[in-house]
Amino acid sequence: QQSGRRYNLFLKQRLRIDKRHQSKDSIFFRDGVRRIDFVLSYVDDLNKEWEKKLERRKEFERNLKKAGLELETEDKKESEDGKIYFVKIHAPWEVLITYAEVLNIKVPIKENDIPSTVENPLDCMLAPLRLPEKVMHPEPDYFTAPFSKDKQELYLINDESTFFSPSMRNRIVNYILTRCPYGTEEGKKKFGIKRLLNNGTYSAAYPLHDCQYWKKANDPNCDNERYTLYMEWARFLRFYKEQPLDLIRKYYGEKIGIYFAWLGFYTEMLFLAAVVGLICFFYGLFTMDENMSSKEICDPAIGGEIIMCPLCDRECDYWRLNTTCESSEYSHLFDNVATLFFAIFMGIWVTLFLEFWKRRQARLKYEWDLVDFEEEQQQLQLRPEYEAKCTQKKKNPVTQEMEPYLPITSQAVRFCVSGTTVLFWVSLIIASMIAVIVYRLAVYAAFASLMENTQSLEPISGLLTPQLATSVTASCLNFVIIMILNFLYERIAIWITDMEIPRTHMEYENRLTMKMFLFQFVNYYSSCFYVAFFKGKFVGYPGAYTYMFNRWRNEECDPAGCLIELTTQLTIVMAGKQIWGNIQEAIVPWICNWWGRRKARNNPENLYSRWEQDHDLQTFGALGLFYEYLEMVIQFGFITLFVASFPLAPLLALMNNILEIRVDSWKLTTQYRRPVAAKAHSIGVWQEILNGMAILSVVTNAFIVAFTSDMIPRLVYYYAYSENEDSPMSGYINNSLSVFQISDFPDRNKPKMNPGNFVICRYRDYRYPPDHERKYLHTMQFWHILAAKLAFIIIMEHVVFIVKFFVAWMIPDVPSDVKAKIKREKYLTQKILHEYELEKLKEKLCHGDKLASEKEFIATEGRMELSRAM
């Protein structure tokens, strides 16, 4: 009996193979002619909602057919697991031309006769970085015009089945799917595939990849673009090659194409910043031995004789300054005169990056036919969710048509709830940051007493100071909290944006972007702002320390300065985020797909169809690109806002981005279903965010150089207080430390033991000694330094801003050759359209009302003359 069952199963599989003698990579209906433009899948589960879902599906598919789409269903018996139904959708020519006109899709009317740009003399040197011409430019360049059903003869239609690219086809079908009704529930008209996916009527909706990524399809009609993208772009070994942007745009659409264009351009520009940052780092490395401050700290006769005041109350002992020898040497790597140069350079680099990106974007807009692309054509269409949830209607003053709207009172209530929620979560971040500060203060005393009294830590105590140990552990803790809050807030941000019911897709994306960016900005940068601008600034002095919540003594900077701690904080958070991001992006979808496909590996190839293969992949989602942009913009903040503290930050970002481009391309090509093609002519609201961060970065870096680094106090000492002409910086350490009389310690602060019977101790500040009439008050040098810091901030900001605005003014947003090409294309396109209209009018003259046609002919001819004159 068992052998009989096996034989029947074998016959069933054999029949299935024979029934569909298509290859596993077939992207056509069973007739092998009609292309599959979209696939819907569902599981026929027999629960209490089963009948309702069945009715919805029947009504929805009936309405899809009414809209002109053709459907073909694969029974669950044909699927690999025997549970999933697949509905394949094909858009015939009539549907495509109807909606191409609605969506204002541009199509070719004539091959471009404008000569290409003159070749770069360096092209021969850059040849190893180039890709084959067929990969870089998969299609000829055409003059294009918006499609019109009435002018089909005008367009270069060689083959109706290939005239619209697969990405255009799936965009058109998706437009129909998002607006197709499926019935009335609770007195409301329901429509859209998104709602059907949310309520479980369908389990997935996606366009198909054209072939497997690791080998070409057997079908000669297949373009194998996915395979080409994988071989030439999505493999890490191609990291040094340029990106095939035209092919990316053709396969995935302009929105994804423009993201990779921006990411590639950003990475190219990072190369310059990384090289300059590396030079500044090497300057610090090679001048480390010449640094007079660290020499004095390390000198047993100077730093070894300076007794420093305890680092915490009661438990901590007095300590010698030369125990921080190593950390003072390492701090010179980042706190030197090159820091100032690099901060100014990065202020100008940011401007160059943004201005040159505008030019690159303008060139892409011309090459990708987005010059006249109006956001209204796609982004400003009402969201289906808005149309469904807004039951009230009013007349549009422009179109004079009734359209849904959300009452002002409802909007106000929703915005109040949204604003309160965002404020609560931002407050939660600030509270978590305060908790980390409390951790730092509480643990600091433990580290200080441990590192002074425990023999085992003595060999590394020179490098691993209590301040550094506290900073490293607090940074790691802070990073974990950041990741947890991120995970939670992402879901909250989407929920409150959905609750606001934005009117258009663009409005939805902009609102979500601002919420997420505000949160991420506070989440990622708050700890860096604390270390840069607050830590060590409100400490007080021995005998009169300031306390948080009247309990924990505010922490001091490392004796070598706070800049090395800011560097540590920045490195841990930035590197940790990049490593975690790449793990999330690459490994997680790979594991999910491996787990989903584990059963399919045991079946014959013919039984694992193209739509089933794609069904087992991960969904990219409407917000897939949003997270990619957010990740890169947060990174952009790290390398601009705090770059004065860590010149190697651009190098870290460059290495990450080289990997990021290939990880993003690999996961998009191999691990995700094909996203629905979407148009975009820019990076959108992210451009304004980058501009804002570029301006803020000038201010933050000026403050870091002035208040966090020791550069200004050193310069003031060099020019105003140095007494040694041969070695102007000698004596600086002694000058920067004030004297405190140990007998003045109150009981709360006084150490339990004083085995060395010290009379005085030193601390970092500029205050009068105990024998002065203005005992422990700030000296004039303190006010001179403060004045110099403020003057430096004003001068640096003004200089950098003037240079930034001058550079921005000098560099036009649109290259002159692109402007000329746009004008030329517009002229030629108008000429072709006018000539076409003249031909039509000539035909009318032969057949219709001669008088009316003659007048129309004269008017059209006059319009052509006027156009030529213009």
N, C-alpha and C positions, 0 to 999 in steps of 0.2 A: 504493500500500500504506500509506504514511504517513497519507494523508487518510482511508483506511478505519479506521485505528487511532484517529485523533482522533474520528471519527464514533461508533465503538464506546464510547470513553471518555465522550463527550457523552451517549450513550444510557444508559450505566451511571449517570452522575450524575443524569440526569433520572429514572431509575427509582428511585434512592435518595430523591430528593426526593418523588416521588409515593408511594413506599411508606410514608414517614413524613410524612404531611402535618401534622406538628406544627411549631410555631414553634421556633426555636433555643433559646428560653427554657423549653421544656417541662420540668416537674419531675414528670411522670407517666409511667407505663408506656405501652406502645403503645395500650392500651385507653382512655387519657385519663382514667381513673377512679382507679386505684391510684397513690398518691403515692410517689415515690422517696425513701426515708428515708436510704439510705446507698448508696455506690458503691464497688465493689472493681475494681481494674484490674490487668492482668498482660500481659506480653509473652511470646508463645509462642516462646522462643528454643530452637533445636535444639542444645543442648550436652549434655555428659555427664550433667547433673543433670535433663535435660528430663523423663524418665519419672518420676523421683521427685517432681518438682514437680507433674506431672500427677496422680499418685496422691493427693498431699496435697490438691490443689484439689478433686478429685472427692469425697474423703472429707469434707472440710470443708463443701463445699456440700451434700452429702447430709445431714450433721448439722444444718446450718442449716435445711434444709427440715423435718427431724424436729422442730426446736424451734418450728416453725410459721411461719417466715419464708417469703416468696414471692420467687423470684428470676427475673430476666429478663436474658439475656445478649445483648450487642451484639457481633456478629462483628467480627473485625479489619478485614474488608472495608468495614464501615460507618464505621470511624474515619477521621479526617482524614489520618493518615500511613500507614494500611493495616497497622499493626503491633500496635496495642493492642486487647485485648479488655476490655470493660466489663461487670461483673456488677452489675445494679441490684437493690437489696433493698427490699422493702416489708414493713412490719409490719402484719398485719391486726388488726382490733379485738380478737380473742381474745388475741393475743399481748400487745398493749398493756395490756389490763386485768390480765392475769396478772402482768406484770413491774412495772406501776405499783404493785401491792400489795407486791411484793417490795422495791421501792425506796422504799416509803413516800411516794409522790408525793402532794402535797396538791392537791385539786381543788375547784372552787366548789360550795357547797351553797345559798347564798343571797346576794343582793346586799347589800352593806354598808349598814346604815341609820344608822351613827354619823355625825353631822354633821361636815363637814370643819372644819379649824382656822379661827379667825376671821381674816379677811383683814388683811394687813399694810397700814397706812396709807401706807407707802412704795412699795406695788406700782405705783402710777401712774408714779412716777419710774423704777422698774426695768423698765417695760414694754418699752423697746428691747432689753433683754437677754433677754426671755422668748421662748420658742418657742410655736407654736400648741398649744392644749390637746390636740388629737388626736395630736400628736407626743409631747408630754410624758406623756400618759396614754392609751396606745393601747387599753387594756382597762378595763372598769368594775371597781370594787373589790368583791371578794366576801369573804364568810366562807368559810373552807375547812376541809376535814377530810381526813385520809389516805384514799386510795382503798381500797375493799373490794369485791371481786366480788359479795359477798352483798347489798350495799346500793346497787345501781346506780340504783334508783328515787329514792334520796335526792339524787343529784347533778343539777346543771343540765345534762343531756345533751340539747342541741338537735340536734346533728348529730355522729354518731360520727366522721366524717372530719375534723372540725375541733376536736373536744373536747380532744384532746391537741395542744398546740402543736408545731410542727416541732422546736423545741429539745428538748422532752420526748421526742419520738419518736426523734430521733437518739441521745439519751442511753440510751434503752431498748435500741435496736439495738446500740449500742456495748457495752453491758453483756453482751449475748448473744455478740457477736463475740469479746470478750476471754476468754470462758470456753468457747467451743465447741471440742471436741476434733477432731483431724484424723488420729489414728492413733497407733501405738506404734512408737518407734524406739529401738534399743539397749536394749530391755526397759523403757523409760520411756514413760508416757503423755504425749503431746504435745498441747498445746492453746493457743488464743489467736491472734488476728490479729497481735499484735505480733511474735510469733516467726516467723510466716509472712512478714511484711514484712522482718524481719531476714535471713531465709535466701533471699529473692528469689522466693518462690513467688508473692506478689502484689507489685506495684510501688507501689500506693497504696491507701488506704482513707479515705474522707472523706464527710461529709454535703454536700449541695448548697446553694449560695446560691439564693435564691428568684428572682432575676432579675439582669440586668446592672445595674451600679451607675449607669451614666450615663443610662439611660432605662427607663421602665416596661415591664413584660412585656405582651404582647398577650393573654395568658390572663386572663380575668376572675376566675378563682379564685385568682389570685396576689395576695398581700398587698403585694408590692413594698416590703417592709421594708428591704431592702438599699438600694434607690434612695432611700428617705426618709432613711435614716441618712447616706448620702453627701451628699445635698442640704442637710440640716439640721445635720450634725454633723462630717462628715469633710473639709470644705473649710476652708482656712485663713481665708478671708474671713469665716467664722462664728466667729472666735476670741473675740469679745466675747459670744457667746450662751451661755446655760446648756446643760448636756448633757442629752439625752433619756434619762436613766438607766433609766426603766421600759422603754423600747423597746430599749435595749442589753441589758438583762436578759432581755427576751422573746426577742430574736434570738440572743444569744450565751450566755445562761445567767448564773446569779448570780455565778459566780466571776470572770468578766471584768467584769460589772457593778459588783462591789464594788471592783475595782481602779480603774476609771475614777471611781467615786464618791470613793475615797480620794485619787486624784491631783487631781481637781477641788477637793476640800476643802483639800488641802495648798497648792494654787496660790492659792486665795482667802485663806488665812491668811498666805501669803507677802507678799501685797499690803501688809498692815500692817507687817510687818518691813521690807519694802523702803522704805516711806515714811519710817519712823523712821531707817533706815540712811542714806537720802539726806539727811535733815535733819542727821544727825551729820556726813556728808561735807561738806555746805555750810557747817556751822559751822567745820570745819577750813579750808575754802577761804576763808571771809570773815575768819577770824582769822589767816590766814597772815602778813599784814604786821605783826601785833602780837606775833608770836612772838619773844621776846627772845633765845632760844637761836640761832635762825637769823640774827637781826640781828647778834649778836656774831660768829658764824662768818663772815658775809659782810663784816663791817666790816674794811677794810684795816688799820686801826689796832689791831684786836684779833686777828681770825682770820688776817689777813695777816702778823702778826708772830709767830704761834705756829708753831714748827717741829716737825713731827711725826716720830716715829721711823720708820725704813724699814718697808715693808709685807712685805718678804721678806728673806732673808739674802743678803748679799754683793752681789747684782745690783741691788737697789733703792736709790734715793737718798732723801734726806730730802725732805720735801714740806711745803707750807704748808697750814694748816687751811682757809683760805678757798677752796681748790680744790674743796671739797665743798659749796660754798654752795647750789647748786641742789638737790642731793639732800637737804640738811637742810631746805630749804623744803618740798619735796614730802613728806618724812616727817611733817611736821606735819599733813598732810591726814588721816592715820590715827592718829598718836600725839598725842592731845590729851585734854582732860578728858572730851570726849564719848565717847571710847573706853570709859571706865569705865561711864558711863551705859548705853551700848549693850550692853556685856557683861552687865550686870545685867538689862536689859530682855529680852535674848534668853533668859536663863535662865528668866524668867517666861513669855515667849512660847511656849517649847517646852512648858511645862506646859499652858498654855491650849490649844495646838494638840492635844495628846494627849487632854486631857479633853473638849474639844468634839467631837473625832472619835469618842470613845466614845459620846457622845450621838447624833451623826449615824448611827453604825453601828447603835445600838439602834433608831432610827426606821426605818432601812432593813430591819432584821430583821423588824419588825412589818409594814411595807408589802409586803415580798417573801415573807411566810409562812415565815420562817426561825426564828421564836421557839422552836418545839419541835424544830427541826431538830437531830437528833443526829448528831454526826460519825460514829458507828458505822454509820449507814445507808449511808454511802458511803465515807468516808475510812478507816474501820476495817475494811472488808472486806479479806480477805487479797488481797495482790497475786497475780495469776496466775503471775508469775515465782517468787514464794515457794512457791506450791503445786507448781509444776513441779520446782523444784530441791531441795526438801526431801522426801526419800523416806521418812524416818522419821515415824511418827505416834504421838500420845498423846492420851488422853482429856481433853477440855476440861471442867474442873470445873463450869462454869456450864451448858453445853448438854448435857454428858454424851455428846458425839459425838466420834468420832476425827477429829483434824485434824493436818496436817503441822506439824513443828517442827524447829528447827535445834539440834543438840546444843550444850551449853555450851562444850565444847572447840573445836568448829568456830567458834563465835562469838568465842571468845577469840583464836584464831589470826587470824581475819579483822580483828578490831579492832586487834590489834598491827600487822599489815601496814598497815592504814589509818592508824593514828596515826603510824607511822614515816614513811609517805609524806607526810602533811600536815606533819609536823615538818621533813622534808627540804626541802619546797618553801618553808616559812616561812623556814628558814635560808638558802635560796637568795636570797630577797628581801633579807634582812639583808645577805648577802654582796654583792648587787648595789648596795645602798645604800652599803656601805662603799667599793665600787669607785667610786661617784659622788663620795663624799667625797674619796677619793684623787685623783680627777680634779680636783676643786675645788682641792685643795692644790697639785697639780702645775702646774695651769694658772694659778693665782692669781699666782705669781711672774712668769710670762711676761706676763700682762696688766698687772701692776704696772710692770714695766720698760718694756714697750711704750708704755703710756700716759704715762709720764713722759718718755721719750726721743724719741718719734716726733712730729715737728711736725704731721703731718696730723691727729692726734687731738686736738690742743689745743683746737679750737673746741668740741668736745663733751665734753672730759674733765671739765668741771665737773659734768655730769649723769651721764655714763657713767663712773662710778668703777670701779676694778679689782674691787671687791667686787660691784658691780651686774652688771658684764660676766660675771664668774665665775658669779654666781647665775643669770642669765638662761640662759647656755649649759648650765649644769648642770641647770637645771629642764627644759629642752627634752630633754636627753639622758635625764634621769630619766623623763620622760613616755614616750619611745620604749621604754625598758626595761619600764615598767609595762605598756604595751600588748602587748608581746611575751610577757611572763610571764603576763598575763591569758589570752591566746589559748591558751597551752600548758596552763595549770592548769585551765581550764574542762573540757577533755577528761579530764584526770587525775582531777578531782573526781567527774565522772560515773562514770568507770571504777571508782574505789575504792568509791563508794556502791553501785553495782551488785554489786560483789564482796562487800559486807557482807550482801547479800540481806535488806534491811529487810522486816519482816512486813506492814506496811500502807502504803497510799499516803501517809498523813499522816506516818508514820515516815520514809519515803523522802524526802519533801519537806523535813522538818525537818532530817534529817541532811545532806542536800545543801546546804541553806540555811546551816547553821552552818559547814560546811567552806568554802563559797564566800565567806561573809561574813568569816570569820577571815582568809582569804587576802587578800581585797580590802582589808580594813581595814589590814593590815600593808603591802600593796603601795602603796595610794594615800596613806596618811597617814604612813608612816615618814619620808619626806623632810621633811614639814611639822613632824613632831615633832623632827627633828634641828635644823632651823633655829630652831624656837621655843625649845627647851629645852637644846640642847647647844652649838650654834655660838657661839663667842665666850666661853663660860663657863669653858673650861679652856685658856686661851692662855698663862698665865704672865705674865712681864714682860720687857722688854729685858734681855738678858744671861742670862736663865733661862727661855727659852721652852720650852713642852712640844711634843713631837714625836710624830706617829703613826708607829708601827713604827720609831722612832728615826731617821726619814729626812725626813718631811714636816712642816714646822712647821704647827701647828694654826692655822686661819684666824681672823681677827678679824672682828668685826662692822663694818659700815659706820660711819664716824664719826658718822653721824646716828642710829645704833642698828640693831638687828637686825630691828625690826618691819617696816621697808620691804622687807627681803629676804624675810621671811615672806609679806608681801603679794604680792610678785612670784611667789614659789613657788606660792602658793595660786591666784593668777590664772591662771598658765600651766597648771597641772595641771587645775584645775576647768574653765576655758574650753576647754582642749584636749580634755578628756574629753567635754564636752557637744557640741562640734562634731563630733568623731569619731563619737560615739554616734548623732547625727542622720544623718550620712552613711551609717553602717552600716545604720540602720533604714529609711531611705527610699530612698536611691539604689541600694543593692545589690540588694534584691528587685525594684525597678523594672527594672533592667538585665537581671536573670535572666529575668523574665517577658517583657520585650520580645524577648529572644533566643529564648525558647521558643515565642513566638507568631508569629515572623517568617514561617513558612510558611503559617500558617492565614489570613493576610490575603489570600492569593490565591484562596481558595476561596469558593463561594457560601455565604451565611449559613446556609441550611438544613442544610448539611453540617457545620457547626461547632457541635455540640450543647452543651447546658448542662453535661453531665458532662465533655465534652472541654475546655470553657473552664475549668472549675474544676480539671481535672487539670493544666493548664498553669500554674496558680498555685503559689506557694510554700506549704510546709507550716508552719503556726504551731507545731506541736509541743507536747508535754506540758509542756515547760519554758519555753514562750514567755513566760508571765506572770512566771515566776521571774526572768528576766533584766530584765524591766521594773521589778519591785520592787527588785531589786538595784541597778539604775542610780539609782533615786530615793533609796534609803536611803544610798548612798554620797554622793550630792549633799547629802542631809540632814546627813550628817556634816561636810561642808565648811562649811555655813552655820551650824553650831552649835559644833563643836569649836574652830574657829579664827576665829570671827566677830569677835573683839575686834581682830584685826589688819586686817580688811577689811570695813568696814560696808557696802560695795556688793555683797557676796556674795549677800545675799537678793535684790537687784535683778537680778543676773545669773541667779540661779536662777528668779526669777519669769518673766523673758523667755524662758528656756529652756523652762519648763514650759508656758507658753502655746503655744509651738511644739510641745512634746512631746505634748500632748493631741491636737492636730490631726494630727501625724505618725503617732502610734499609731493613731488612729481611721482615718486615710486608708489606712495599710498594711493594717490588719485588714479594712477594707471593700473595698479594691480590689486588693490585691496578694497576699492570702493566701486559701487555702481556708478554708471555714467551719470553725471549731474545734468539736469535740464539746462540747456543753453540759455544764457541771459545776456542782455546788452548792458554796457556801461561805457561811458566816454571819459571817466576819470576815476580816481580812487575815492571820490565823494567827500564826506565830512571828515575823513582822516586827514585830508590836506590841511584843513583849518586847525585840527588838533596839532599836527606837526608844526605849523606856523606858530601856534601859541607856545609850544614847548621850546621852539627855537629862541623865542624872545625871553622866556623864563630862564633858559639855560645861561644866558649872559649874566643875569642877576645872580643866580645861585653860584656860578663859578667865581664871580667877583667877590661874593661873600665868603666862599670857601678859602680863596687865596688870602683874603683880608683877615678873617676871624678864626679859621680852622688851622691854617698852616702857620708856621713861625716866620714867614718871609718878611712881613712888615716889621715886627720887632727887631729882626736881625738888621734890616736896612736902616732903621732908626738908630740902632746902636752903632752901625758902621759909620754913618754920616754925622751923628750928633754926640755920641757918648764915648766912642773909642779913644783910648789914650795912648795906644801903641801904634805908631805910624808904620813900623815894619810889618806888623801882623795885626791889622785892624780888628779882626774878629776874636783875638785872644782876650779872655776875660769876660766873654759874653755870657757864659753859663753862670758864673758868679754874680754877674749883674742882673740876670733874669730871676734869681732866687732871693726871696726876702728872708729876714731873720725873725725867729720867734723865740721868746724866752720861755723855757719849759715850766718854770714856776708859775707862769700865767695861765697854765691849763686849768680849766674847771674840772671838778671830779668826774663829770660825765664823759669827758674826752681823754682824760689822763691815762696813759698806759699803766697796766698793773705793775710792770717791772721796768727798771732802768739800770740794767747791769753795767752799762758803760759810764754811769753817772754823768750823762751829758747835761750841759747847762742850756745850750741853744739847739734848735733844729731849723731846717730850711724848708721853704715851700714855694711853689711857683706863683709868683705874683709880683707886683711892683708896689710895695708898701714900706712906710718908714720903719726903722728898727725900734726895739723897745726903749732905747735910751733917748729917742728923739721926742721933742715936745709934741709933735703930731703923731704920736705912737700908733702904729698899725693903720694909719690912714693912707690913701693912695698918694704916691709921689707924683711930681710933675712929669716924670718920664712916662707914667701910665697914661696921662692925658695927652702927651705928645704922640704916643703910639696910637691912641684912640683916634686922634685927629688925623693922623697919617692913614689909618685904616679907612676912615670915612672918605677922605680925599681920594684915596686909591679907588674905592668903589665908584665914586662919581666919575673920575677920569676914565677908568677902564670901561665902564658902561657907555659913556658918551663916545669914546673912541671906537669901540666895537660896533655900537649902533650906527654911527655915522658911516663906517666902512660897509656895514651890512646893507644899509639903505642905498648907498652909492652903488654897490655891486648889483643890488636888485634893480636899480634904475638903469644901469649900464647894459644888463643882459635882457634882451627882449624875450617875452614869453613864447612867441612863435617865431621860429627861424625864417629869415627872409625868403629862402628858396621854397619853404613850405607855403608861405603866403602866396608866392607867385604860382605855385602848382594848384593851389585851391582856386585862385582866380581863373587860371587857364582851364581847369576842369569844369568850373561853373559855366564859363563861356561856351566851351565845346558842347557840354551837355545841353544847354539852352538852344544852341544852334541845331543840334541833332533833333531835339524835340520840336522846334519850330519847323524844320524841314519836313518832319513827319506830318505835322499838322497841315502844312501846305499841300503835301501829296494827297492827304485826305480831302482837302477842300477842292483840289483839282478834280478828284473823282466825283464830288458832289456837284461840281459845275456841269459835268457831263450828264448827270442823271436827274438832279433836283431843280429847285427853284433858282433860276439863273441869277435874278436880280439880287436876292438875299445872299446867295453864295458869292457873287462878285464882290459885294460890300465886305463880307467876312474875309474874303481872300485879300482884298486891299488892306484891311485892318491888320491882318496877320503879317502880311509882307512889311507893312509899316512898323509893326512891333519888332520884326527881325532887324530892320535897318536901325531902329533906335537902340536895340541891344548891341549891334555891332559898334555903333557910335560910343556907347557907354564903355 
